[in-house]
Amino acid sequence: MCLTRVGKVIDIAGTNARVRFLDTKEERNVDVTAVEAKRGSYVEVFATSAISRITKREAELKASLRVELLRRTGRIQ
């Protein structure tokens, strides 16, 4: 099963963005070619590409659901 992750865009350089994921707080480079991302916006990420721009409320809800799923499967405490 593949899940998306959500994060906040920290910085953008061309078609790449530095994204801080809400579930783990880790930062990674993400391809934002397919979305209209800007600094401070929230994106949904699949693999290494942003697939949609979402609201802060949606991002927080999806992140909390992912954290709960990870807890229930024993992947995080």
HELIX and SHEET records of a PDB file:
HELIX    1   1 LYS A   56  ARG A   72  1                                  17    
SHEET    1   A 5 GLU A  27  ASP A  31  0                                        
SHEET    2   A 5 ASN A  16  PHE A  21 -1                                        
SHEET    3   A 5 ARG A   5  ALA A  13 -1                                        
SHEET    4   A 5 TYR A  42  PHE A  46 -1                                        
SHEET    5   A 5 SER A  49  ILE A  54 -1                                        
END                                                                             
